[in-house]
Amino acid sequence: MAKITFLGAGSSVFAKNVLGDCMFKPGLRDAHIALYDIDPKRLRESRLMLNTLNKNVNKGKATITAHHGKAQLRTALKGADFVVNAIQVGGYKPSTVIDFEVPKKYGLRQTIADTLGIGGIFRALRTIPVMMDFASAINKVCPDAWFLNYTNPMCILTAALLRHGDVQAVGLCHSVQSCVPGLIGNLGLEKKYPPGEIKWKIAGINHMAWLLEMSHNGKDIYPEVRKAAAAKNRKARRKNGEKHWDMVRFEIMRHFGYYVTESSEHNAEYMPYWIKSAAPELIDELNIPLDEYPRRCIRQIEGWEAQRKDIVTNKKLTHAPSHEYGASIMNAIATNEPFGFHGNVMNTGLIPNLPETACVEVQCVANRAGVHRCHAGVLPEQLAGLNRTNINVQLLTLEAAMTRRKDAIYHAAMLDPHTAAELTLDQIRSLCDDLIEAHGRMLPTYR
């Protein structure tokens, strides 16, 4: 019987997806599922929800326990074969509010702020110490466990675990599996080229991995896709043109030749080209949703009461397998039934024109021996160059977190593409100081 420990189990919807999926896997149906969270109310709700799901779809085969607070962390982890991480340190208030509102005082606007940019930097700085605590506990009570990280900023946190935590870890996202279906669907080409029939190759870094190849029945369909995307954006950018949700990514493809995996609202803040005080018309013209993540948080908080009735107290609750990778990876390791997926791992020569100290997103295969990384090859140089601008920030943020050096925070922010495009060096230094002060005891002391 496998043991699965879920860190951040108060995220009931996500816990339902990953752990509900496990109840359909032969190697995991009878697992001991240990739920862990620091919020006792949300933990109780998730346990109630999973008990119902276990009864309705799994004939009660799983054993579910709940563990609250730091004092019970080791108990939750003890003997675990798999650790799933979905924590958010600081939540919407105060942390996300700080990440958005303090930079606004400097005229620096963001969309999501969970992966890169000034918001991504500080999200990492407050999360890495918690992740290192997890790693320390894992090394003591379940050293052979596989750590599946779903928490952002993905590259920084997964690299922290792999380089400094001495744990077996892989970072997981869902932007890769939704990339081709989303692109083909948005262009209205799904009947001509059913996504399930398309052969594709993706590699890069999390949220900025590149769709390198795309073919259908041996035919390269990329030229047709590029042409259709450019035409759609030309019409959308006209006055009174019909906007769509993927305009920034289509522009990236037009200028750099390739489509990127993560959404337009994310990639708008990973580059210096799109959110610009010197060209404010681009915000509306390219349909860029500033402050999108805070809006999502507010909607989620306001909608939880109604959602609770559907998920937590619904005695008829059921589940359909999701598109998350987690359960299939755990099942592959438990049963030796191979499973291919894209994971975030250290770049040990997998993409030769990116730094070996970087965390990259490439094809992987899981089986009883663990997670095996696949060589992706050299990226087109313009794509590697864009990746490196993000990797610079990731590496310096990790350095800051591990050394507690304030100058490394400054350097990470100064090299961030969007921040550097909008603010002077002195402004960036001052902004970092303000963010450190606003976080207060949520951050360790930096010297």
ChimeraX attribute file (.defattr): number of C-alpha atoms within 10 A of each C-alpha:
attribute: neighborCount
match mode: 1-to-1
recipient: residues
	/A:1	13
	/A:2	19
	/A:3	23
	/A:4	27
	/A:5	30
	/A:6	29
	/A:7	24
	/A:8	23
	/A:9	31
	/A:10	24
	/A:11	18
	/A:12	21
	/A:13	16
	/A:14	16
	/A:15	22
	/A:16	22
	/A:17	18
	/A:18	20
	/A:19	23
	/A:20	24
	/A:21	22
	/A:22	25
	/A:23	24
	/A:24	18
	/A:25	19
	/A:26	12
	/A:27	21
	/A:28	26
	/A:29	25
	/A:30	20
	/A:31	19
	/A:32	19
	/A:33	26
	/A:34	23
	/A:35	27
	/A:36	29
	/A:37	26
	/A:38	19
	/A:39	13
	/A:40	15
	/A:41	11
	/A:42	16
	/A:43	22
	/A:44	20
	/A:45	19
	/A:46	27
	/A:47	23
	/A:48	19
	/A:49	24
	/A:50	25
	/A:51	19
	/A:52	21
	/A:53	25
	/A:54	24
	/A:55	16
	/A:56	15
	/A:57	18
	/A:58	19
	/A:59	12
	/A:60	16
	/A:61	15
	/A:62	22
	/A:63	16
	/A:64	19
	/A:65	14
	/A:66	20
	/A:67	24
	/A:68	19
	/A:69	11
	/A:70	14
	/A:71	10
	/A:72	14
	/A:73	21
	/A:74	17
	/A:75	18
	/A:76	26
	/A:77	28
	/A:78	18
	/A:79	19
	/A:80	24
	/A:81	22
	/A:82	26
	/A:83	25
	/A:84	26
	/A:85	21
	/A:86	20
	/A:87	23
	/A:88	16
	/A:89	19
	/A:90	16
	/A:91	11
	/A:92	17
	/A:93	10
	/A:94	13
	/A:95	19
	/A:96	22
	/A:97	15
	/A:98	19
	/A:99	26
	/A:100	21
	/A:101	16
	/A:102	19
	/A:103	20
	/A:104	13
	/A:105	10
	/A:106	14
	/A:107	13
	/A:108	21
	/A:109	24
	/A:110	29
	/A:111	23
	/A:112	26
	/A:113	27
	/A:114	22
	/A:115	26
	/A:116	34
	/A:117	31
	/A:118	30
	/A:119	26
	/A:120	22
	/A:121	28
	/A:122	28
	/A:123	24
	/A:124	27
	/A:125	26
	/A:126	20
	/A:127	22
	/A:128	23
	/A:129	18
	/A:130	13
	/A:131	20
	/A:132	18
	/A:133	13
	/A:134	22
	/A:135	22
	/A:136	16
	/A:137	17
	/A:138	26
	/A:139	14
	/A:140	12
	/A:141	16
	/A:142	19
	/A:143	19
	/A:144	14
	/A:145	23
	/A:146	23
	/A:147	25
	/A:148	24
	/A:149	26
	/A:150	20
	/A:151	24
	/A:152	24
	/A:153	24
	/A:154	28
	/A:155	30
	/A:156	29
	/A:157	27
	/A:158	30
	/A:159	25
	/A:160	25
	/A:161	22
	/A:162	17
	/A:163	14
	/A:164	13
	/A:165	19
	/A:166	15
	/A:167	21
	/A:168	18
	/A:169	25
	/A:170	25
	/A:171	26
	/A:172	27
	/A:173	21
	/A:174	17
	/A:175	18
	/A:176	26
	/A:177	16
	/A:178	13
	/A:179	20
	/A:180	23
	/A:181	17
	/A:182	17
	/A:183	21
	/A:184	19
	/A:185	14
	/A:186	15
	/A:187	13
	/A:188	12
	/A:189	16
	/A:190	17
	/A:191	9
	/A:192	9
	/A:193	17
	/A:194	14
	/A:195	20
	/A:196	10
	/A:197	11
	/A:198	19
	/A:199	15
	/A:200	14
	/A:201	14
	/A:202	23
	/A:203	26
	/A:204	28
	/A:205	27
	/A:206	30
	/A:207	24
	/A:208	24
	/A:209	24
	/A:210	27
	/A:211	21
	/A:212	18
	/A:213	15
	/A:214	18
	/A:215	15
	/A:216	17
	/A:217	10
	/A:218	9
	/A:219	10
	/A:220	15
	/A:221	15
	/A:222	18
	/A:223	10
	/A:224	10
	/A:225	18
	/A:226	17
	/A:227	11
	/A:228	16
	/A:229	22
	/A:230	17
	/A:231	13
	/A:232	19
	/A:233	22
	/A:234	13
	/A:235	13
	/A:236	18
	/A:237	18
	/A:238	11
	/A:239	8
	/A:240	9
	/A:241	13
	/A:242	11
	/A:243	17
	/A:244	14
	/A:245	15
	/A:246	20
	/A:247	25
	/A:248	25
	/A:249	24
	/A:250	25
	/A:251	20
	/A:252	18
	/A:253	19
	/A:254	16
	/A:255	10
	/A:256	13
	/A:257	19
	/A:258	22
	/A:259	26
	/A:260	27
	/A:261	27
	/A:262	21
	/A:263	18
	/A:264	23
	/A:265	24
	/A:266	24
	/A:267	23
	/A:268	25
	/A:269	27
	/A:270	26
	/A:271	22
	/A:272	16
	/A:273	15
	/A:274	20
	/A:275	27
	/A:276	18
	/A:277	14
	/A:278	9
	/A:279	10
	/A:280	11
	/A:281	13
	/A:282	17
	/A:283	16
	/A:284	11
	/A:285	18
	/A:286	24
	/A:287	19
	/A:288	24
	/A:289	19
	/A:290	17
	/A:291	16
	/A:292	15
	/A:293	21
	/A:294	19
	/A:295	14
	/A:296	13
	/A:297	15
	/A:298	12
	/A:299	11
	/A:300	12
	/A:301	12
	/A:302	11
	/A:303	11
	/A:304	13
	/A:305	11
	/A:306	9
	/A:307	15
	/A:308	16
	/A:309	11
	/A:310	14
	/A:311	23
	/A:312	22
	/A:313	14
	/A:314	15
	/A:315	16
	/A:316	12
	/A:317	17
	/A:318	17
	/A:319	15
	/A:320	11
	/A:321	16
	/A:322	13
	/A:323	14
	/A:324	16
	/A:325	20
	/A:326	23
	/A:327	23
	/A:328	24
	/A:329	25
	/A:330	29
	/A:331	24
	/A:332	23
	/A:333	22
	/A:334	22
	/A:335	14
	/A:336	16
	/A:337	14
	/A:338	16
	/A:339	17
	/A:340	16
	/A:341	18
	/A:342	25
	/A:343	30
	/A:344	27
	/A:345	27
	/A:346	23
	/A:347	22
	/A:348	16
	/A:349	16
	/A:350	23
	/A:351	23
	/A:352	15
	/A:353	18
	/A:354	23
	/A:355	19
	/A:356	14
	/A:357	14
	/A:358	24
	/A:359	31
	/A:360	32
	/A:361	32
	/A:362	27
	/A:363	20
	/A:364	18
	/A:365	18
	/A:366	22
	/A:367	19
	/A:368	15
	/A:369	10
	/A:370	19
	/A:371	24
	/A:372	13
	/A:373	22
	/A:374	15
	/A:375	15
	/A:376	18
	/A:377	13
	/A:378	16
	/A:379	18
	/A:380	14
	/A:381	11
	/A:382	12
	/A:383	20
	/A:384	20
	/A:385	14
	/A:386	16
	/A:387	25
	/A:388	18
	/A:389	15
	/A:390	22
	/A:391	25
	/A:392	18
	/A:393	26
	/A:394	29
	/A:395	21
	/A:396	21
	/A:397	28
	/A:398	25
	/A:399	17
	/A:400	21
	/A:401	25
	/A:402	15
	/A:403	12
	/A:404	17
	/A:405	15
	/A:406	17
	/A:407	15
	/A:408	20
	/A:409	26
	/A:410	22
	/A:411	18
	/A:412	25
	/A:413	29
	/A:414	24
	/A:415	20
	/A:416	25
	/A:417	21
	/A:418	25
	/A:419	27
	/A:420	17
	/A:421	18
	/A:422	19
	/A:423	16
	/A:424	12
	/A:425	16
	/A:426	10
	/A:427	15
	/A:428	21
	/A:429	18
	/A:430	14
	/A:431	22
	/A:432	22
	/A:433	14
	/A:434	15
	/A:435	18
	/A:436	20
	/A:437	12
	/A:438	16
	/A:439	17
	/A:440	11
	/A:441	10
	/A:442	17
	/A:443	18
	/A:444	14
	/A:445	11
	/A:446	14
	/A:447	8
